[in-house]
Amino acid sequence: MERIYIGMGSNLADPAEQLRSAIEALGQLSQTSLAGVSAFYQSDSLLPGQPRYTNAVAALDSSLAPLELLDALQAIENDQGRERLERWGPRTLDLDILLFGDRLIDEPRLKVPHYQIQERAFVLYPLAELAPQGLRLPDGRTLPDLLAACPFVGLERLPTD
């Protein structure tokens, strides 16, 4: 079993409900258990003119191989109506593998740690909730250092249900 962190985001079709449904689906993956989920956050879209995103991070313990997990995540996205029409476009659900144990993965379909993790406050702050003692990424960077370089700007932590 390896600890894996999944970034989740939605800005269409009741985003908070999309994330709740994704969390339920993650908890049902074979060879996987849901170890934790951050609070939900709202953030501005990377492209102007789109609705705000609702984001969270989930922690999984899994024995699935990286590409098996990626396929399972994409199946969840598809089940929830994900259409890949434009890069960074609006979406019902986006599930990204942020970290996969202590692995560095460089495959055509999968790069881990997620290639823009250091620039994404909507990923780093929820991730910090799940790893409060800090986290060292496989490439040597630490979560506290990434947080220090990525201010909590444009984010709103939503009240928990």
C-alpha positions in Angstrom: 0.0 0.0 0.0 1.2 3.5 -0.9 -0.2 6.9 0.2 -1.5 8.8 -2.8 -2.9 12.3 -2.9 -5.6 13.2 -5.4 -6.4 16.8 -6.3 -10.1 17.3 -7.0 -11.8 20.2 -8.8 -15.2 21.1 -10.3 -16.8 24.2 -11.6 -19.9 22.8 -13.3 -23.2 21.0 -12.3 -23.1 21.7 -8.5 -19.4 21.5 -7.9 -19.6 20.5 -4.2 -21.9 17.7 -5.0 -19.5 16.6 -7.8 -16.7 16.4 -5.2 -18.9 14.5 -2.7 -19.8 11.9 -5.5 -16.1 11.6 -6.4 -15.1 11.0 -2.8 -17.7 8.3 -2.6 -16.4 6.7 -5.8 -12.8 6.9 -4.5 -13.8 5.1 -1.4 -15.1 2.2 -3.6 -12.0 1.7 -5.7 -10.6 -1.8 -5.5 -7.4 -2.4 -3.6 -7.8 1.2 -2.2 -9.0 2.8 1.0 -9.9 6.4 1.5 -7.6 7.8 4.2 -8.8 11.3 4.4 -10.3 14.3 2.7 -9.5 18.0 3.1 -12.1 20.8 3.5 -13.5 22.2 0.3 -12.1 25.4 -1.1 -13.3 27.8 -3.8 -10.8 29.3 -6.2 -10.8 31.4 -9.3 -10.5 29.7 -12.6 -7.2 29.8 -14.4 -9.0 31.2 -17.4 -11.1 34.4 -17.2 -14.9 34.2 -17.6 -15.3 30.7 -16.0 -17.2 29.9 -12.9 -15.2 29.6 -9.7 -13.9 26.1 -8.9 -14.5 24.0 -5.8 -11.4 22.1 -4.9 -10.2 19.5 -2.3 -7.6 16.9 -1.8 -8.1 13.2 -1.0 -5.6 10.8 0.6 -5.8 7.2 -0.6 -3.9 4.1 0.5 -3.7 1.9 -2.5 -1.9 -1.1 -4.0 -3.0 -0.1 -7.5 -0.2 0.6 -10.0 0.0 4.3 -11.1 -1.6 3.8 -14.5 -4.3 1.6 -13.1 -5.2 4.3 -10.7 -5.1 6.9 -13.4 -7.5 4.8 -15.5 -9.8 4.4 -12.5 -9.8 8.2 -11.9 -10.6 8.9 -15.5 -13.5 6.4 -15.4 -14.9 8.3 -12.4 -14.5 11.6 -14.2 -16.3 10.2 -17.3 -19.1 8.7 -15.1 -19.7 12.2 -13.8 -20.0 13.8 -17.2 -16.4 15.0 -17.8 -15.8 16.2 -21.4 -12.3 17.2 -22.5 -13.1 20.0 -24.8 -10.4 22.6 -23.9 -7.4 22.6 -21.7 -8.2 24.3 -18.4 -11.8 24.6 -19.6 -14.8 24.2 -17.3 -15.5 20.7 -16.1 -17.8 18.7 -14.0 -14.8 16.9 -12.4 -11.1 16.9 -12.5 -9.1 14.2 -10.6 -5.3 14.6 -10.6 -2.7 12.3 -9.0 -0.6 14.8 -7.1 1.7 12.5 -5.3 2.1 8.7 -5.4 4.1 7.5 -2.4 7.6 8.6 -2.8 7.7 7.9 -6.6 8.9 10.1 -9.3 6.8 9.2 -12.4 7.5 10.4 -15.9 5.2 8.6 -18.3 3.5 10.1 -21.4 0.1 10.0 -19.6 1.3 10.7 -16.0 3.8 13.0 -14.4 4.2 12.8 -10.6 4.6 14.9 -8.6 2.0 16.9 -10.5 3.9 19.2 -12.7 2.3 22.5 -11.4 1.8 21.6 -7.8 4.1 24.4 -6.6 1.9 27.0 -8.3 -1.5 25.9 -7.1 -2.7 27.3 -3.8 -5.9 25.4 -4.3 -3.9 22.2 -4.2 -1.2 23.0 -1.6 -3.4 24.3 1.2 -5.9 21.4 1.1 -2.9 19.0 0.9 -1.4 20.6 4.0 -4.6 19.7 5.9 -3.9 16.1 5.2 -0.2 16.3 6.0 0.0 18.7 8.9 3.6 17.7 9.9 4.7 18.7 6.5 5.6 16.5 3.6 8.7 15.9 1.6 8.0 15.4 -2.1 10.0 12.7 -4.0 12.0 15.4 -5.7 13.2 16.8 -2.3 10.9 19.9 -2.1 9.0 20.2 1.2 5.4 21.2 1.5 6.1 24.0 4.0 8.6 25.5 1.5 6.0 25.3 -1.3 3.4 26.9 0.9 5.7 29.7 1.8 6.2 30.5 -1.8 2.5 30.2 -2.8 0.3 32.7 -0.8 -3.3 31.9 0.2 -4.7 34.3 -2.5 -7.9 33.9 -4.3 -8.9 31.0 -2.1 -11.9 30.7 0.2 -12.1 27.7 2.6 -15.7 26.6 2.6 -17.5 25.7 5.9 -17.6 21.9 6.5 -21.0 20.2 6.3 
